[in-house]
Amino acid sequence: MNINERVREVRSALGLTQKEFGQKITLAQTYLSQIEKGDRDVTEKIRKLLCLQFNVNEEWLLTGNGSMFLEDDNSLLSQLSIQYNLDEFSRRFIQTFIQLPASHREVIKDFAASLFDDADSKNSSSNLEEVQKKKFMQMAEDQYNEEKTPELQVSSVKESDVG
């Protein structure tokens, strides 16, 4: 397999059309098609763009040795970001959510579930926004109180022991 065929392998592995793949690295679909067929060379610039944009292992792209994608903590997230065309905010939101402690993720999941329930039962978007804000603030306050309650109990016990 040569480098042109490996470019096609990368695109296929990501589940992208030639047009989608080309847009992400600023190549016309026809140009990319010519690369994949071997009618055009893969320039250094294109090679670097592929590796940077899609987290491709440059050694694999050049020689076929090693794995197709670089392995790091964000490689799956990077692939999902590409596949679903996530903007930077969405990517960071998902990454932050994943890194939260389970209890914090539950708060966000409960909040999202309540939004779905409210959206089903409400028709007015302005009422829905107010309900969403109130629910979010209540859930955040409840979570804060849950986290602070043990500290207050410990400090109360210490104060009573002193007196």
NORGIUR-V804519 format. One record per residue. N is the residue number from 1. SS is DSSP state (hx for helix, st for strand, lp for the rest). OMEGA is omega in whole degrees, -180 to 180 (999 if undefined). Layout:
N&SS&OMEGA ; N&SS&OMEGA
This chain:
1&lp&180 ; 2&lp&-175 ; 3&hx&180 ; 4&hx&179 ; 5&hx&178 ; 6&hx&175 ; 7&hx&178 ; 8&hx&179 ; 9&hx&179 ; 10&hx&-179 ; 11&hx&180 ; 12&hx&-180 ; 13&hx&180 ; 14&hx&178 ; 15&lp&-178 ; 16&lp&172 ; 17&lp&177 ; 18&hx&-179 ; 19&hx&-180 ; 20&hx&-179 ; 21&hx&-180 ; 22&hx&180 ; 23&hx&-177 ; 24&hx&178 ; 25&lp&177 ; 26&lp&174 ; 27&lp&175 ; 28&lp&-179 ; 29&hx&-179 ; 30&hx&179 ; 31&hx&179 ; 32&hx&178 ; 33&hx&179 ; 34&hx&177 ; 35&hx&-177 ; 36&hx&179 ; 37&hx&-179 ; 38&lp&179 ; 39&lp&178 ; 40&lp&177 ; 41&lp&173 ; 42&lp&-178 ; 43&lp&177 ; 44&hx&180 ; 45&hx&179 ; 46&hx&179 ; 47&hx&-180 ; 48&hx&178 ; 49&hx&178 ; 50&hx&-177 ; 51&hx&-178 ; 52&hx&-175 ; 53&hx&-172 ; 54&hx&178 ; 55&lp&-178 ; 56&st&176 ; 57&lp&-175 ; 58&hx&178 ; 59&hx&178 ; 60&hx&-178 ; 61&hx&-178 ; 62&hx&-170 ; 63&hx&-174 ; 64&lp&180 ; 65&lp&179 ; 66&lp&-179 ; 67&lp&-177 ; 68&lp&-177 ; 69&st&174 ; 70&lp&-180 ; 71&lp&172 ; 72&lp&-176 ; 73&lp&-175 ; 74&lp&-174 ; 75&hx&178 ; 76&hx&178 ; 77&hx&178 ; 78&hx&179 ; 79&hx&178 ; 80&hx&179 ; 81&hx&179 ; 82&hx&-176 ; 83&hx&-177 ; 84&lp&176 ; 85&lp&-179 ; 86&lp&174 ; 87&lp&-175 ; 88&hx&179 ; 89&hx&-179 ; 90&hx&180 ; 91&hx&180 ; 92&hx&178 ; 93&hx&-180 ; 94&hx&-180 ; 95&hx&179 ; 96&hx&179 ; 97&hx&-179 ; 98&hx&-176 ; 99&hx&180 ; 100&lp&171 ; 101&lp&-176 ; 102&hx&-178 ; 103&hx&179 ; 104&hx&176 ; 105&hx&179 ; 106&hx&179 ; 107&hx&-179 ; 108&hx&178 ; 109&hx&178 ; 110&hx&178 ; 111&hx&-180 ; 112&hx&179 ; 113&hx&179 ; 114&hx&176 ; 115&hx&179 ; 116&hx&180 ; 117&hx&-180 ; 118&hx&-179 ; 119&hx&179 ; 120&hx&-174 ; 121&hx&-178 ; 122&lp&176 ; 123&lp&-175 ; 124&lp&-179 ; 125&hx&-180 ; 126&hx&176 ; 127&hx&-180 ; 128&hx&179 ; 129&hx&179 ; 130&hx&179 ; 131&hx&180 ; 132&hx&-180 ; 133&hx&-179 ; 134&hx&-180 ; 135&hx&180 ; 136&hx&-179 ; 137&hx&179 ; 138&hx&-179 ; 139&hx&179 ; 140&hx&179 ; 141&hx&178 ; 142&hx&180 ; 143&hx&179 ; 144&hx&-180 ; 145&hx&178 ; 146&hx&-178 ; 147&hx&-177 ; 148&hx&-176 ; 149&hx&179 ; 150&hx&180 ; 151&hx&-180 ; 152&hx&179 ; 153&hx&180 ; 154&hx&-179 ; 155&hx&178 ; 156&hx&179 ; 157&hx&180 ; 158&hx&180 ; 159&hx&-179 ; 160&hx&178 ; 161&hx&-178 ; 162&hx&-173 ; 163&lp&999
